[in-house]
Structure formats: structure tokens, C-alpha cells
């Protein structure tokens, strides 16, 4: 969700050398990004509590880069201190609860808004124009070839398909699997898509989700294929080809939106005002049932563990009908044939 900020910076400074400090987990998404000139390994700084040696090593890498400016779309005081100690003269970053006091341009975090919009506030604070900013992930030729080969192995080359991603809820900074829509709900949606949309349905996930995708395909039955786990850029290449993507509040769902796929995000204990897909109208939608927004107000996702403990999908979450209606509407808005009504 920081790629719109990157696009704005590239547009404003077309001849600048722009590097992105990134952790190993999400680095593959950016290795061939056309708006970047290089990547800088954070060594895990900003993802969790780093040990002092790693943090100092990161500061040294920043200092060696002799950067003129740093934009930090992150609330971490560790990153704020690193850019200061590295001697970067212009430092623009989020100032949440005083954690960004060392920046030269402090961006207040005092209202609930989409994370992508909050990150764009860093550009606005620097006087940059942000109109037309979009998510942007670009699969390379290798990833596109891998996606084509996977579809061919499944016997689906040339056939329209939908992607269902039942995983998520885990990254280097957080584990919260209650964010996943229950597998039986995904299976019921898969059966409905297979029967009424004319699309093949693929159960897809990350490399660690193969048990989930196999279980989804088995529960859904005929019309759903187990596509297994894919690395980031191959997942992006599959979403680029797909007629529809349905997933949880997870990075893969934002990747699908970033390549222009018609995207449905199913949210449970997350707040769509922060984490809904950042996409043009008619391309993506967040399906959510208001639950306990007062527990979430003013909190970042990593702070939701306690509040989410009281969340129950059966009592508080969305059902298959609500997600199906969102899917049908997005397919229609994309010019696909209207799904056959339920008899």
C-alpha cells in the first residue's frame, strides 16, 4: 500500500535515484519494479524488535547511501531514529503518538483513513501532487511464464477463472489467523461461483498455504482446482489473468488489486476504513459487517490482537450471500456476463 507513494515520488522526481528499504519477506514484490533504482535490506528493522547490532548495521547502510531525503510511511520510532542517525538531511515520516519527532517533516496520524492515503500524506506534506496515485505491482516475464505453466498443468489454459485465497493473517510483524474467513464459507462460495458464473475456480495461496488450498478444493468439490502455493510475483501474474479474486485482509489481496484484478476483500476484525483495497471505483470492494469498531478506532492492525479475541465469524462476520453479491456486482461492472440467478 506504499506503492502509490512511490509512484508519486517517481512522477515528481523523474531523474532521481530512488531506493526502497524493505525486508526479505516482501522484497520479491519489488525486485523488478519499474519505479525503483534499487533495494536496501532493512535486516528486519521495523518488522519486529531488532537487536542493536542489526539496527546499527541498518543505520550504517543508510549513511553509506548518502541519501538526500527519506520518506518513511511507517509508525516505527526505530525507523525514525535510524534515518536521523544516518544523517539524511530531509526526513518525512508518520508522527503517531510522538514517535516521529525526529523527522524534519512530521505527518500527523490523528484520523482513521486508508493506509495508502495516510502514506500519501507524506507526499502531500512535502508539497507533491498525489492525484491519480495507484497501487502498482508489476509481474516480470518469469512470473508470467510460471503462471501460464501452472494454468496449463491444471488444464485451464485459455479458460476464464477466479482465484480464491483462503490464507493470510500472518506476516513478520503479526499473526492473527482469526482474520481468515472460515474455510466452509470459502467452499460454499466456490461452489456458487462454479455453478453460476461460468468461471473455473482456483484455490490459491502462498507457499505455506498448500494444506489450506487442498482442503478448500476438496470441500468445494467439482469446479474448483487446487492451485497450491505461489510466490508473490507468480501470484500477481495469476491475478493479472483472473476475472475475479476473493481473499482475506492480507497482502495477497492488495497485490491482486494492484495488478487491476476485480478484487473482493473479506474483512472480519479489521477496519475497512484502514485496510480496504485502494483501487478505482468498480474494481475492488471490501465486504464487512460492522462489529465493534469502537475497539478498533485509533488502533493499527498489530494492536488488534486483544480486541479480536472476542470476534466470532458466525456471530459477527459476513456470510456467503454477502460475498457472493459483491462478486456478482464486480463481474458485471467489468463487463462479464451476469451470473445466473439462484433457482
C-alpha positions, 0 to 999 in steps of 0.5 A, spaced: 500 500 500 506 504 499 506 503 492 502 509 490 507 513 494 512 511 490 509 512 484 508 519 486 515 520 488 517 517 481 512 522 477 515 528 481 522 526 481 523 523 474 531 523 474 532 521 481 535 515 484 530 512 488 531 506 493 526 502 497 528 499 504 524 493 505 525 486 508 526 479 505 519 477 506 516 482 501 522 484 497 520 479 491 514 484 490 519 489 488 525 486 485 523 488 478 519 494 479 519 499 474 519 505 479 525 503 483 533 504 482 534 499 487 533 495 494 536 496 501 535 490 506 532 493 512 535 486 516 528 486 519 528 493 522 521 495 523 518 488 522 519 486 529 524 488 535 531 488 532 537 487 536 542 493 536 547 490 532 542 489 526 539 496 527 546 499 527 548 495 521 541 498 518 543 505 520 550 504 517 547 502 510 543 508 510 549 513 511 553 509 506 547 511 501 548 518 502 541 519 501 538 526 500 531 525 503 527 519 506 520 518 506 518 513 511 510 511 511 511 507 517 509 508 525 516 505 527 520 510 532 526 505 530 525 507 523 525 514 525 531 514 529 535 510 524 534 515 518 536 521 523 542 517 525 544 516 518 544 523 517 539 524 511 538 531 511 530 531 509 526 526 513 518 525 512 515 520 516 508 518 520 508 522 527 503 517 531 503 518 538 510 522 538 514 517 535 516 521 529 519 527 532 525 526 529 523 527 522 524 534 519 517 533 516 512 530 521 505 527 518 500 527 523 496 520 524 490 523 528 484 520 523 482 513 521 483 513 513 486 508 508 493 506 509 495 508 502 492 515 503 495 516 510 502 514 506 500 519 501 500 524 506 507 524 506 507 526 499 502 531 500 506 534 506 512 535 502 508 539 497 507 533 491 501 532 487 498 525 489 492 525 484 491 519 480 496 515 485 495 507 484 497 501 487 502 498 482 505 491 482 508 489 476 509 481 474 516 480 470 516 475 464 518 469 469 512 470 473 508 470 467 511 464 464 510 460 471 503 462 471 501 460 464 505 453 466 501 452 472 494 454 468 496 449 463 498 443 468 491 444 471 488 444 464 485 451 464 489 454 459 485 459 455 479 458 460 476 464 464 477 463 472 477 466 479 482 465 484 480 464 491 485 465 497 483 462 503 490 464 507 493 470 510 493 473 517 500 472 518 506 476 516 513 478 520 510 483 524 503 479 526 499 473 526 492 473 527 489 467 523 482 469 526 482 474 520 481 468 515 474 467 513 472 460 515 474 455 510 466 452 509 464 459 507 470 459 502 467 452 499 460 454 499 462 460 495 466 456 490 461 452 489 456 458 487 461 461 483 462 454 479 455 453 478 453 460 476 458 464 473 461 460 468 468 461 471 473 455 473 475 456 480 482 456 483 484 455 490 490 459 491 495 461 496 502 462 498 507 457 499 505 455 506 498 455 504 498 448 500 494 444 506 489 450 506 488 450 498 487 442 498 482 442 503 478 448 500 478 444 493 476 438 496 470 441 500 468 445 494 468 439 490 467 439 482 469 446 479 474 448 483 482 446 482 487 446 487 492 451 485 497 450 491 502 455 493 505 461 489 510 466 490 508 473 490 510 475 483 507 468 480 501 470 484 500 477 481 501 474 474 495 469 476 491 475 478 493 479 472 489 473 468 483 472 473 476 475 472 475 475 479 479 474 486 476 473 493 481 473 499 482 475 506 485 482 509 492 480 507 497 482 502 495 477 497 489 481 496 492 488 495 497 485 490 491 482 486 488 489 486 494 492 484 495 488 478 487 491 476 484 484 478 476 485 480 478 484 487 473 482 493 476 483 500 473 479 506 474 483 512 472 480 519 476 484 525 479 489 521 477 496 519 475 497 512 476 504 513 484 502 514 485 496 510 480 496 504 483 495 497 485 502 494 483 501 487 478 505 482 471 505 483 468 498 480 474 494 481 475 492 488 470 492 494 471 490 501 465 486 504 464 487 512 459 487 517 460 492 522 462 489 529 465 493 534 469 498 531 469 502 537 475 497 539 478 498 533 478 506 532 485 509 533 488 502 533 493 499 527 492 492 525 498 489 530 494 492 536 488 488 534 490 482 537 486 483 544 480 486 541 479 480 536 479 475 541 472 476 542 470 476 534 466 470 532 465 469 524 458 466 525 456 471 530 459 477 527 462 476 520 459 476 513 456 470 510 456 467 503 450 471 500 454 477 502 460 475 498 457 472 493 453 479 491 459 483 491 462 478 486 456 478 482 456 486 482 464 486 480 463 481 474 458 485 471 461 492 472 467 489 468 463 487 463 462 479 464 456 476 463 451 476 469 451 470 473 445 466 473 440 467 478 439 462 484 433 457 482 
